[in-house]
Amino acid sequence: MSKLIDFPCQFVIKVIGVNCDELINEVIAIVDSKCDNFNPSNDIKYTVSNNGNYLSLTVNVFTTNQEHLDDIYRNLNAHKLVKITL
């Protein structure tokens, strides 16, 4: 069985949530707590939806294995401001 992802690797996570500064700060805090070399200035980009209700964040993380990646996703999805992660 072949692996879909070769670890360790850079991986892009899309986070969509409520448009507020708190979402950006919380996503940064969550990812920073899970990834040693996370640099928000370079590793996160965001776009506001057309109506301004939602914020889409593209987060570039360095992940070491599947459990590590799953842990990041679990923590992001558990936050009240996050609507979906891709």
Secondary structure, 3 states (H helix, E strand, C coil): CCCCCCCCEEEEEEEEEECCHHHHHHHHHHHHHHCCCCCHHHHEEEEECCCCCEEEEEEEEEECCHHHHHHHHHHHHCCCCEEEEC
